Amino acid sequence: MLEHKLIDIQQRLKQPVAHATGLPNERYVEAAAFNEDRKYVMGTGWSCIAFAEDLPENNYVLPIDFMGVPLVVTRDNNGQLRVFHNVCSHRGMHLAEEPCQTKGMLVCPYHSWSYKMNGELRGTPHVGGYGNHSHPEFDRAKGNLREVRSAIWLNAVFINLSGDAIAFDDYIKPLTRQFDELCSADDRLQFVSGNDDCRTTMTVKSNWKLPVENYLESYHLPTVHPELNKTSPLDVHFDLERFDNGGGQGSENYTRTNIGGNYLPGLASWDADKSNLAVYPVLYPNTFIGLHSDHLFIMYLQPTALDQTVEHVRISYVGEEALASPYQAHRQALLDAWTNVFKEDIFAVERMQKGRFSPGYEGGVFSPAMDAPTVHFHQWVADQLVKHA
């Protein structure tokens, strides 16, 4: 039943934009759709779940809720990050409750089974009876934590929950090719973050797909972002080249922050003739990026319910110098500006969520000139559901 319905949705979305019909209301308001999104859309691609700097020390653990699935990110004694299912292999007890530094072990509070930061099961008190911590029939290797496939890119931690997506480097290759046209891969590694003025978090009362649709297009700038539209108006925005698992927009009128005649450090490989160019791609399913000559932001969406999404934003700058006190005013100005832009979007996505309960709306009609990015994302979601369901 689900498959036939999804195929019908998929076919409606493959029409030219002017004739396409978007995802139906049920994909935004029904609990079953939320679970299907986790299993077939979020879980089968590469989803961002954290930032590496949120594990600031070795032997650190960071619990994550991934659409109801409990996960934990660990940093071992050598600084290596891994992601595991956050459950004891003995009886399924939830392990890490809060971010914290450990003594090198993750200990279950039920029967005190303990795990190293690499997921290896080490301690099994009384597993062979009182005072016997081993048993000849007990294979300890089978009790290791279940690891989740993960990758780190520009400080962001990505997972592939299903374990069968293409390699992460291949997944992001179309995106990095766009970046290569602006700056070198080595230069991008200079982006660093860490201060309180480099981050913000917002909660939006909407299904996770609506913030994606909103970020992909610039059509709403004059109405929703009147101040931004004065400095970076709609007519200087353009659609990025779409690829299988992403799309977005760009601006030809980015202006670097000038405070007292000083500017933030910029990337050396960024062509001076393109200093006003900025790109804002989305890596499906849940990662938003803003690449500029002097800073990078990454926002990832954490869906916590079918109608609630947490937006985690991190801004990075070029080199440790940019995090020093002489540039504090620049960083605060950028954080305030981007926070204001992202907050302006909240009312729009929340009111679209309310609208998804109307039987008078059945997927919408689209502007042939302005809505191609949104239709592309809808097509991608439908394709994932048909492919994996």
LOMARBA-188645 format. One line per 5 residues: number of its first residue (from 1); their letters; for each residue y, x, z of N, C-alpha, C. Coordinates in steps of 0.02 Angstrom, whole numbers, plus 50000, padded with zeros to 5 digits. Layout:
BEGIN
NUM) A) Y/X/Z/Y/X/Z/Y/X/Z | ...
***
This chain:
BEGIN
1) MLEHK) 49940/50042/50000/50000/50000/50000/50063/50044/50000 | 50064/50092/50046/50121/50138/50050/50130/50176/49985 | 50075/50201/49957/50079/50242/49897/50108/50202/49838 | 50084/50140/49829/50109/50100/49773/50184/50085/49781 | 50205/50071/49842/50275/50057/49855/50318/50118/49842
6) LIDIQ) 50294/50176/49863/50331/50238/49853/50337/50257/49780 | 50285/50245/49743/50287/50260/49671/50339/50216/49637 | 50345/50154/49658/50396/50109/49630/50466/50136/49646 | 50476/50158/49709/50541/50186/49728/50555/50249/49687 | 50504/50290/49679/50512/50353/49642/50533/50339/49570
11) QRLKQ) 50503/50289/49538/50519/50273/49469/50590/50246/49463 | 50612/50206/49511/50680/50180/49509/50732/50236/49515 | 50713/50289/49551/50760/50345/49560/50762/50393/49501 | 50713/50388/49458/50710/50434/49401/50750/50407/49341 | 50783/50351/49350/50827/50324/49298/50891/50366/49296
16) PVAHA) 50929/50363/49242/50995/50394/49242/51035/50369/49302 | 51081/50411/49327/51117/50395/49388/51148/50326/49387 | 51177/50307/49331/51211/50242/49327/51163/50183/49335 | 51099/50195/49325/51049/50141/49328/51000/50150/49386 | 51006/50204/49423/50959/50217/49477/50974/50173/49538
21) TGLPN) 50922/50162/49577/50928/50126/49641/50903/50172/49696 | 50942/50178/49750/50926/50226/49803/50869/50205/49848 | 50856/50246/49897/50803/50232/49945/50817/50166/49980 | 50766/50125/49991/50777/50060/50022/50792/50066/50096 | 50818/50012/50125/50838/50011/50195/50783/50034/50243
26) ERYVE) 50722/50015/50229/50667/50029/50275/50659/50104/50288 | 50680/50146/50240/50673/50218/50249/50721/50245/50301 | 50768/50203/50325/50818/50223/50374/50810/50188/50441 | 50775/50132/50443/50776/50091/50504/50708/50077/50533 | 50654/50096/50501/50587/50080/50526/50554/50141/50557
31) AAAFN) 50522/50130/50615/50489/50185/50651/50435/50218/50608 | 50399/50179/50570/50346/50207/50528/50375/50255/50477 | 50434/50239/50450/50466/50283/50401/50487/50349/50433 | 50511/50346/50494/50531/50407/50530/50470/50453/50539 | 50414/50425/50558/50353/50465/50566/50329/50492/50499
36) EDRKY) 50336/50453/50447/50316/50477/50380/50363/50533/50357 | 50427/50527/50372/50474/50581/50355/50453/50646/50390 | 50434/50642/50453/50413/50702/50489/50351/50733/50457 | 50304/50692/50442/50239/50717/50417/50243/50739/50345 | 50277/50701/50302/50273/50712/50230/50336/50743/50200
41) VMGTG) 50393/50741/50236/50455/50767/50208/50478/50829/50247 | 50494/50820/50310/50516/50876/50351/50459/50927/50361 | 50400/50902/50374/50345/50946/50393/50314/50984/50336 | 50324/50963/50275/50291/50996/50218/50335/51048/50184 | 50400/51048/50199/50444/51099/50172/50460/51151/50225
46) WSCIA) 50519/51182/50219/50542/51230/50269/50603/51201/50303 | 50595/51183/50366/50648/51151/50405/50676/51201/50456 | 50742/51200/50463/50774/51242/50514/50768/51208/50582 | 50750/51247/50634/50741/51217/50701/50781/51253/50755 | 50810/51312/50741/50844/51350/50794/50883/51407/50762
51) FAEDL) 50919/51443/50805/50951/51506/50785/50921/51561/50827 | 50908/51618/50796/50874/51673/50830/50912/51695/50892 | 50977/51693/50890/51017/51717/50946/51011/51672/51007 | 50980/51612/50999/50970/51568/51056/50912/51592/51100 | 50880/51645/51079/50831/51681/51120/50861/51750/51132
56) PENNY) 50906/51756/51181/50948/51816/51187/50914/51878/51214 | 50855/51869/51244/50821/51925/51276/50748/51925/51257 | 50716/51983/51264/50643/51986/51254/50607/51945/51307 | 50547/51924/51291/50506/51881/51335/50542/51816/51352 | 50573/51788/51301/50612/51727/51308/50575/51670/51272
61) VLPID) 50582/51609/51298/50553/51550/51266/50606/51496/51257 | 50601/51461/51201/50648/51408/51184/50609/51347/51161 | 50602/51295/51203/50567/51235/51181/50608/51195/51132 | 50574/51165/51083/50607/51126/51030/50570/51060/51022 | 50607/51006/51014/50578/50942/50995/50588/50934/50920
66) FMGVP) 50533/50933/50883/50536/50926/50810/50512/50856/50791 | 50558/50808/50794/50544/50739/50778/50485/50713/50819 | 50484/50732/50883/50431/50710/50928/50375/50759/50937 | 50371/50810/50895/50319/50862/50902/50346/50917/50947 | 50313/50932/51004/50338/50985/51048/50320/51055/51022
71) LVVTR) 50372/51096/51010/50363/51164/50987/50396/51211/51035 | 50380/51275/51031/50414/51326/51071/50422/51389/51029 | 50483/51415/51029/50498/51479/50997/50494/51532/51051 | 50460/51588/51036/50454/51642/51085/50482/51707/51055 | 50509/51748/51099/50528/51816/51080/50488/51863/51125
76) DNNGQ) 50446/51905/51095/50402/51947/51135/50438/52010/51159 | 50401/52054/51190/50431/52114/51220/50459/52162/51168 | 50439/52153/51105/50464/52195/51051/50519/52160/51011 | 50538/52101/51033/50592/52065/51000/50569/52020/50943 | 50504/52016/50930/50480/51976/50874/50478/51902/50893
81) LRVFH) 50502/51860/50848/50502/51788/50859/50442/51755/50826 | 50414/51707/50861/50359/51666/50835/50370/51594/50857 | 50336/51548/50825/50340/51477/50843/50269/51452/50855 | 50260/51414/50908/50195/51386/50926/50202/51312/50944 | 50146/51277/50940/50144/51210/50970/50149/51219/51045
86) NVCSH) 50193/51180/51076/50210/51189/51146/50162/51150/51191 | 50097/51164/51185/50047/51130/51225/49992/51180/51245 | 49969/51173/51306/49913/51214/51329/49850/51194/51292 | 49811/51243/51271/49751/51228/51232/49695/51200/51275 | 49703/51199/51340/49652/51173/51386/49653/51097/51388
91) RGMHL) 49708/51068/51412/49711/50995/51420/49773/50965/51388 | 49809/51005/51348/49866/50977/51313/49929/50969/51355 | 49933/51006/51410/49993/51002/51452/50052/51033/51415 | 50109/51000/51417/50171/51027/51389/50190/51089/51428 | 50202/51145/51394/50211/51209/51428/50283/51223/51447
96) AEEPC) 50324/51244/51400/50393/51262/51415/50437/51200/51417 | 50474/51192/51471/50518/51135/51479/50591/51152/51465 | 50612/51213/51481/50681/51235/51474/50684/51304/51444 | 50738/51321/51408/50746/51390/51384/50751/51437/51444 | 50714/51492/51441/50717/51539/51497/50684/51605/51478
101) QTKGM) 50700/51657/51516/50664/51720/51509/50603/51718/51555 | 50548/51744/51530/50486/51744/51569/50469/51816/51589 | 50415/51823/51625/50389/51890/51642/50337/51912/51591 | 50342/51885/51531/50296/51904/51478/50239/51856/51470 | 50238/51803/51509/50184/51754/51506/50212/51683/51508
106) LVCPY) 50180/51639/51471/50195/51568/51474/50137/51536/51512 | 50151/51510/51572/50098/51487/51617/50096/51411/51620 | 50037/51383/51610/50029/51311/51614/50033/51289/51687 | 50074/51239/51703/50081/51217/51773/50023/51173/51797 | 49973/51161/51755/49917/51118/51774/49861/51158/51806
111) HSWSY) 49832/51205/51767/49776/51245/51792/49790/51320/51787 | 49854/51337/51774/49878/51406/51774/49848/51450/51719 | 49825/51419/51666/49808/51461/51608/49872/51493/51584 | 49868/51556/51562/49929/51592/51543/49922/51622/51474 | 49979/51626/51439/49981/51648/51369/50034/51702/51362
116) KMNGE) 50018/51754/51323/50068/51804/51306/50117/51774/51256 | 50173/51809/51245/50223/51784/51199/50198/51782/51127 | 50144/51816/51112/50114/51812/51045/50062/51757/51040 | 50058/51715/51091/50012/51658/51091/49942/51672/51116 | 49928/51734/51133/49861/51752/51154/49846/51725/51224
121) LRGTP) 49790/51692/51231/49768/51668/51297/49744/51727/51338 | 49774/51737/51396/49758/51795/51438/49726/51775/51504 | 49756/51728/51539/49731/51710/51605/49698/51642/51607 | 49636/51639/51634/49599/51576/51640/49569/51572/51710 | 49610/51560/51760/49585/51560/51829/49527/51511/51840
126) HVGGY) 49473/51536/51870/49415/51495/51891/49382/51459/51833 | 49390/51484/51772/49360/51450/51715/49284/51450/51718 | 49257/51500/51753/49184/51503/51761/49161/51480/51830 | 49204/51442/51866/49189/51422/51934/49234/51460/51982 | 49237/51438/52044/49282/51467/52092/49274/51543/52096
131) GNHSH) 49329/51578/52085/49329/51651/52089/49305/51686/52026 | 49280/51648/51977/49257/51678/51914/49306/51659/51858 | 49341/51708/51832/49395/51695/51784/49373/51704/51712 | 49308/51708/51701/49280/51709/51633/49211/51676/51637 | 49184/51664/51578/49118/51633/51574/49086/51655/51509
136) PEFDR) 49022/51671/51510/48990/51697/51448/48992/51648/51390 | 48997/51585/51404/48998/51535/51349/49069/51516/51329 | 49118/51545/51362/49188/51528/51347/49218/51580/51301 | 49237/51558/51241/49268/51602/51191/49344/51598/51200 | 49372/51648/51232/49443/51647/51247/49487/51644/51184
141) AKGNL) 49464/51675/51130/49504/51677/51068/49517/51607/51041 | 49471/51560/51055/49480/51491/51031/49535/51455/51070 | 49556/51484/51126/49606/51452/51167/49677/51476/51155 | 49687/51520/51107/49755/51544/51092/49800/51486/51072 | 49865/51493/51084/49911/51442/51061/49909/51436/50985
146) REVRS) 49920/51377/50960/49921/51366/50888/49989/51384/50860 | 49989/51435/50817/50052/51458/50789/50074/51415/50730 | 50139/51407/50724/50170/51371/50668/50201/51422/50622 | 50189/51415/50558/50217/51460/50508/50293/51461/50514 | 50323/51520/50516/50395/51524/50526/50426/51581/50486
151) AIWLN) 50492/51579/50480/50530/51631/50445/50601/51631/50474 | 50634/51688/50469/50703/51694/50492/50746/51716/50433 | 50802/51682/50424/50848/51697/50369/50919/51687/50393 | 50959/51740/50391/51029/51737/50412/51036/51706/50481 | 50992/51728/50527/50993/51707/50598/50962/51639/50610
156) AVFIN) 50944/51602/50557/50915/51536/50565/50838/51540/50564 | 50807/51501/50608/50734/51500/50615/50708/51439/50578 | 50663/51450/50531/50634/51397/50491/50559/51392/50505 | 50533/51331/50500/50461/51321/50506/50434/51280/50449 | 50371/51290/50435/50333/51246/50390/50276/51218/50432
161) LSGDA) 50285/51157/50456/50238/51128/50504/50169/51118/50473 | 50166/51098/50410/50102/51085/50378/50064/51149/50363 | 50101/51205/50356/50069/51269/50343/50051/51283/50271 | 50068/51237/50225/50046/51246/50156/50103/51246/50105 | 50165/51253/50128/50221/51258/50081/50219/51325/50046
166) IAFDD) 50257/51331/49991/50262/51396/49958/50295/51446/50005 | 50290/51510/49990/50319/51561/50033/50394/51548/50041 | 50420/51562/50101/50490/51547/50116/50537/51582/50067 | 50523/51645/50050/50566/51681/50003/50569/51646/49936 | 50514/51616/49915/50513/51578/49852/50550/51512/49860
171) YIKPL) 50544/51482/49919/50577/51418/49932/50653/51424/49927 | 50680/51480/49951/50753/51488/49952/50779/51529/49892 | 50735/51550/49849/50757/51594/49794/50812/51562/49751 | 50808/51498/49732/50864/51470/49693/50930/51472/49730 | 50928/51465/49796/50989/51469/49837/51016/51540/49839
176) TRQFD) 50973/51588/49852/50996/51657/49856/51022/51682/49789 | 50996/51655/49734/51023/51674/49668/51096/51651/49662 | 51111/51592/49689/51181/51569/49688/51224/51615/49731 | 51198/51635/49788/51236/51680/49832/51247/51747/49799 | 51197/51771/49762/51203/51837/49730/51261/51840/49681
181) ELCSA) 51281/51783/49655/51337/51782/49608/51404/51795/49644 | 51403/51789/49711/51465/51799/49749/51464/51863/49790 | 51407/51881/49818/51404/51940/49861/51332/51965/49864 | 51324/52027/49884/51258/52057/49884/51217/52034/49943 | 51150/52038/49936/51105/52020/49990/51115/52066/50050
186) DDRLQ) 51127/52130/50038/51138/52177/50094/51201/52159/50132 | 51254/52141/50096/51316/52121/50128/51306/52060/50173 | 51266/52013/50150/51256/51952/50189/51222/51966/50256 | 51186/52020/50260/51153/52039/50323/51204/52060/50375 | 51267/52071/50355/51319/52090/50403/51343/52030/50444
191) FVSGN) 51328/51969/50423/51351/51910/50460/51321/51909/50530 | 51364/51905/50580/51341/51904/50650/51377/51847/50687 | 51347/51825/50740/51374/51771/50781/51358/51787/50854 | 51375/51741/50898/51356/51751/50967/51405/51725/51019 | 51469/51722/51004/51518/51699/51053/51518/51622/51058
196) DDCRT) 51545/51597/51113/51551/51524/51121/51595/51493/51068 | 51643/51532/51041/51686/51505/50989/51654/51509/50919 | 51588/51518/50919/51551/51521/50856/51503/51462/50849 | 51506/51414/50894/51455/51362/50893/51482/51294/50916 | 51450/51242/50893/51464/51175/50917/51403/51131/50902
201) TMTVK) 51398/51076/50938/51343/51029/50930/51371/50959/50933 | 51347/50916/50889/51369/50846/50888/51309/50800/50880 | 51313/50741/50910/51261/50691/50903/51287/50633/50860 | 51247/50615/50811/51266/50562/50764/51215/50506/50770 | 51239/50444/50775/51194/50387/50782/51175/50362/50712
206) SNWKL) 51135/50402/50679/51111/50382/50613/51046/50417/50597 | 51011/50390/50549/50953/50424/50522/50973/50490/50491 | 50929/50540/50495/50946/50608/50474/50965/50613/50400 | 50941/50567/50359/50953/50573/50287/51026/50559/50268 | 51060/50518/50309/51129/50500/50292/51177/50559/50298
211) PVENY) 51173/50602/50350/51215/50662/50349/51202/50707/50289 | 51139/50711/50266/51124/50752/50207/51161/50724/50147 | 51155/50659/50136/51187/50627/50079/51263/50638/50081 | 51291/50632/50140/51363/50640/50148/51386/50711/50132 | 51348/50760/50156/51368/50830/50146/51362/50852/50073
216) LESYH) 51317/50822/50037/51304/50843/49968/51362/50830/49921 | 51403/50780/49937/51454/50759/49888/51524/50765/49915 | 51571/50772/49869/51642/50778/49887/51681/50714/49874 | 51647/50663/49849/51679/50600/49829/51720/50569/49887 | 51697/50580/49949/51728/50548/50006/51788/50586/50034
221) LPTVH) 51805/50644/50006/51858/50686/50035/51925/50650/50043 | 51951/50616/49992/52018/50585/49999/52021/50534/50055 | 51967/50498/50067/51966/50445/50117/51950/50471/50186 | 51897/50511/50192/51871/50531/50257/51905/50594/50283 | 51926/50638/50237/51955/50702/50258/52024/50711/50226
226) PELNK) 52073/50670/50245/52138/50674/50211/52173/50741/50219 | 52167/50773/50278/52200/50838/50287/52166/50892/50247 | 52099/50894/50249/52062/50942/50208/52076/50931/50134 | 52084/50869/50114/52096/50854/50044/52164/50879/50020 | 52210/50892/50068/52275/50920/50049/52268/50993/50029
231) TSPLD) 52225/51030/50063/52218/51102/50049/52160/51116/50001 | 52109/51073/50003/52053/51082/49957/52037/51014/49927 | 52079/50991/49881/52073/50922/49856/52012/50911/49813 | 51998/50848/49803/51939/50828/49765/51936/50860/49696 | 51993/50868/49664/51992/50892/49595/51976/50967/49589
236) VHFDL) 51973/51003/49646/51953/51074/49642/51882/51083/49669 | 51849/51027/49685/51779/51030/49706/51734/51021/49645 | 51675/51049/49649/51627/51045/49594/51557/51041/49622 | 51512/51012/49583/51442/51010/49602/51409/51078/49589 | 51371/51101/49637/51331/51161/49626/51272/51144/49581
241) ERFDN) 51245/51194/49549/51185/51183/49509/51128/51162/49555 | 51099/51105/49541/51045/51080/49583/50979/51115/49566 | 50938/51124/49617/50872/51152/49607/50821/51106/49641 | 50757/51123/49635/50705/51077/49658/50717/51052/49729 | 50735/51096/49774/50741/51078/49844/50811/51091/49872
246) GGGQG) 50861/51077/49831/50929/51086/49856/50983/51067/49806 | 51043/51064/49830/51102/51049/49790/51163/51060/49833 | 51218/51030/49813/51278/51037/49854/51341/51038/49812 | 51394/51064/49841/51459/51065/49809/51494/51131/49824 | 51549/51143/49790/51589/51202/49802/51663/51185/49796
251) SENYT) 51704/51232/49819/51777/51224/49814/51808/51286/49783 | 51857/51276/49741/51893/51331/49710/51959/51346/49746 | 51967/51317/49806/52032/51323/49839/52025/51339/49914 | 51974/51381/49931/51968/51402/50001/52024/51453/50015 | 52056/51445/50073/52109/51491/50094/52090/51524/50159
256) RTNIG) 52089/51590/50159/52071/51627/50220/52124/51616/50274 | 52102/51615/50337/52146/51603/50394/52193/51662/50405 | 52256/51647/50405/52308/51699/50416/52342/51686/50482 | 52333/51732/50530/52366/51727/50595/52405/51791/50606 | 52470/51785/50606/52513/51844/50616/52505/51896/50562
261) GNYLP) 52490/51874/50502/52481/51920/50446/52414/51955/50445 | 52369/51936/50490/52302/51966/50493/52249/51918/50470 | 52198/51945/50437/52142/51906/50412/52077/51933/50442 | 52028/51890/50446/51962/51912/50466/51933/51961/50416 | 51890/52008/50438/51856/52052/50391/51817/52012/50340
266) GLASW) 51816/52036/50278/51780/52002/50225/51722/52044/50199 | 51680/52013/50159/51623/52049/50129/51648/52095/50075 | 51627/52158/50077/51651/52208/50029/51631/52192/49958 | 51573/52162/49949/51548/52149/49881/51575/52084/49851 | 51615/52047/49889/51643/51984/49863/51700/52000/49816
271) DADKS) 51696/51979/49755/51747/51993/49704/51814/51963/49725 | 51866/52005/49725/51932/51983/49746/51957/51925/49703 | 51936/51922/49640/51957/51868/49596/51926/51801/49616 | 51875/51803/49661/51841/51741/49683/51853/51728/49757 | 51907/51757/49785/51919/51751/49857/51930/51679/49878
276) NLAVY) 51953/51636/49831/51965/51566/49848/51905/51521/49835 | 51849/51552/49816/51789/51513/49801/51746/51507/49864 | 51720/51449/49877/51673/51437/49932/51619/51389/49908 | 51559/51398/49933/51504/51354/49912/51472/51322/49974 | 51450/51259/49965/51424/51219/50020/51357/51187/50000
281) PVLYP) 51305/51227/49996/51241/51201/49975/51202/51169/50033 | 51155/51127/50015/51105/51100/50062/51037/51126/50040 | 51002/51155/50087/50932/51173/50076/50891/51117/50106 | 50859/51077/50063/50820/51020/50088/50762/51046/50130 | 50745/51012/50185/50771/50945/50202/50832/50943/50248
286) NTFIG) 50847/50995/50287/50894/50983/50343/50944/51039/50357 | 50957/51083/50308/51000/51141/50322/51061/51140/50277 | 51121/51140/50309/51185/51141/50274/51215/51211/50281 | 51245/51236/50228/51272/51303/50228/51342/51303/50200 | 51386/51344/50228/51452/51355/50201/51464/51429/50194
291) LHSDH) 51465/51454/50133/51473/51526/50120/51543/51540/50095 | 51578/51584/50131/51647/51604/50115/51650/51680/50117 | 51704/51707/50091/51710/51780/50089/51716/51811/50159 | 51738/51771/50209/51748/51798/50276/51708/51764/50331 | 51670/51713/50315/51627/51683/50365/51573/51640/50332
296) LFIMY) 51522/51628/50371/51465/51587/50350/51451/51537/50405 | 51442/51474/50388/51416/51428/50439/51350/51399/50415 | 51308/51386/50463/51245/51351/50451/51241/51294/50500 | 51228/51235/50475/51215/51177/50517/51143/51153/50502 | 51105/51142/50556/51040/51110/50544/51038/51044/50582
301) LQPTA) 51001/50997/50553/50994/50930/50582/50929/50927/50623 | 50935/50902/50683/50878/50890/50726/50871/50814/50736 | 50827/50782/50698/50819/50710/50708/50782/50697/50774 | 50813/50660/50819/50783/50646/50883/50758/50574/50888 | 50777/50532/50841/50753/50464/50836/50769/50440/50766
306) LDQTV) 50742/50383/50747/50754/50360/50678/50827/50347/50666 | 50867/50334/50720/50938/50320/50713/50981/50367/50755 | 50956/50427/50767/50996/50477/50804/50979/50547/50780 | 51031/50586/50767/51023/50654/50740/51072/50700/50776 | 51048/50758/50797/51090/50808/50828/51107/50861/50775
311) EHVRI) 51171/50876/50767/51194/50926/50719/51211/50990/50757 | 51175/51044/50741/51186/51109/50773/51222/51154/50724 | 51281/51179/50742/51322/51219/50697/51331/51289/50726 | 51323/51339/50683/51335/51408/50703/51376/51443/50649 | 51430/51475/50670/51474/51511/50624/51463/51586/50634
316) SYVGE) 51455/51622/50580/51446/51695/50582/51502/51730/50545 | 51517/51791/50567/51572/51830/50538/51547/51898/50515 | 51590/51934/50481/51570/51996/50448/51577/52055/50497 | 51521/52076/50526/51520/52134/50570/51541/52119/50641 | 51518/52162/50687/51533/52153/50758/51609/52155/50771
321) EALAS) 51646/52191/50730/51718/52194/50738/51749/52125/50738 | 51723/52081/50696/51752/52014/50690/51740/51972/50753 | 51693/51992/50796/51680/51956/50858/51722/51982/50916 | 51761/52033/50904/51802/52062/50957/51864/52020/50971 | 51898/52035/51026/51954/51994/51050/52013/51990/51000
326) PYQAH) 52029/52042/50960/52085/52034/50914/52078/51976/50865 | 52015/51953/50853/52004/51899/50805/51986/51833/50840 | 51995/51830/50905/51976/51770/50941/52014/51708/50915 | 52078/51716/50902/52118/51659/50878/52093/51635/50809 | 52072/51683/50767/52046/51664/50701/51982/51624/50709
331) RQALL) 51937/51649/50753/51874/51614/50763/51884/51544/50791 | 51930/51539/50839/51942/51474/50870/51973/51425/50819 | 52017/51451/50777/52048/51409/50726/51996/51382/50677 | 51950/51426/50656/51898/51404/50610/51850/51355/50643 | 51831/51369/50706/51787/51323/50741/51820/51255/50748
336) DAWTN) 51884/51254/50767/51919/51190/50775/51923/51153/50708 | 51937/51190/50655/51944/51158/50589/51878/51127/50566 | 51823/51166/50571/51759/51140/50548/51734/51084/50594 | 51745/51091/50659/51724/51038/50704/51760/50973/50688 | 51824/50978/50671/51862/50918/50653/51834/50886/50589
341) VFKED) 51817/50928/50540/51790/50901/50477/51723/50866/50490 | 51679/50899/50529/51614/50869/50541/51619/50806/50583 | 51667/50804/50630/51676/50744/50670/51704/50686/50628 | 51745/50702/50579/51772/50650/50535/51716/50615/50497 | 51662/50651/50483/51606/50622/50446/51565/50573/50488
346) IFAVE) 51570/50578/50554/51524/50540/50597/51531/50466/50587 | 51593/50441/50585/51602/50368/50578/51570/50343/50513 | 51574/50384/50461/51549/50362/50396/51473/50355/50397 | 51438/50406/50423/51365/50402/50423/51341/50350/50473 | 51377/50341/50529/51355/50290/50577/51365/50220/50549
351) RMQKG) 51418/50210/50512/51428/50143/50484/51382/50130/50424 | 51361/50183/50389/51309/50174/50338/51243/50155/50371 | 51229/50185/50430/51168/50166/50465/51169/50092/50484 | 51225/50069/50509/51231/49997/50525/51219/49954/50462 | 51245/49978/50406/51238/49940/50345/51167/49936/50319
356) RFSPG) 51124/49982/50341/51055/49982/50318/51015/49923/50347 | 51044/49886/50393/51010/49827/50420/51026/49764/50380 | 51068/49771/50329/51089/49712/50290/51039/49697/50234 | 51014/49635/50230/50972/49617/50173/51011/49613/50108 | 51078/49617/50114/51120/49616/50054/51127/49684/50021
361) YEGGV) 51095/49734/50051/51098/49801/50022/51026/49823/50007 | 51014/49844/49946/50945/49860/49926/50942/49929/49892 | 50976/49978/49920/50973/50045/49891/51036/50066/49856 | 51080/50020/49842/51145/50038/49816/51149/50048/49742 | 51211/50051/49718/51226/50070/49649/51268/50133/49652
366) FSPAM) 51266/50173/49600/51295/50240/49603/51348/50251/49549 | 51395/50296/49565/51444/50318/49517/51412/50370/49471 | 51412/50358/49406/51381/50407/49360/51413/50476/49365 | 51478/50478/49383/51514/50542/49384/51511/50577/49451 | 51502/50540/49506/51511/50569/49572/51449/50570/49615
371) DAPTV) 51398/50533/49599/51341/50524/49645/51277/50558/49625 | 51279/50602/49575/51218/50636/49554/51186/50676/49611 | 51224/50711/49655/51192/50747/49710/51153/50702/49757 | 51181/50643/49772/51147/50597/49817/51083/50572/49786 | 51085/50554/49722/51025/50530/49688/50972/50585/49686
376) HFHQW) 50994/50647/49675/50947/50703/49674/50909/50708/49740 | 50945/50701/49796/50913/50705/49861/50865/50646/49871 | 50886/50586/49853/50841/50529/49857/50778/50541/49816 | 50786/50568/49757/50728/50583/49715/50681/50632/49750 | 50711/50683/49781/50671/50734/49814/50631/50703/49872
381) VADQL) 50664/50662/49912/50629/50629/49968/50571/50586/49942 | 50585/50546/49891/50533/50503/49863/50476/50545/49835 | 50492/50600/49802/50440/50644/49774/50396/50673/49829 | 50426/50694/49885/50386/50722/49940/50340/50669/49969 | 50366/50608/49976/50325/50555/50004/50266/50538/49958
386) VKHA) 50279/50534/49894/50225/50519/49846/50175/50576/49843 | 50199/50637/49844/50156/50695/49837/50110/50705/49897 | 50136/50692/49957/50099/50710/50017/50067/50651/50055 | 50093/50590/50042/50067/50532/50080/49995/50516/50060
***
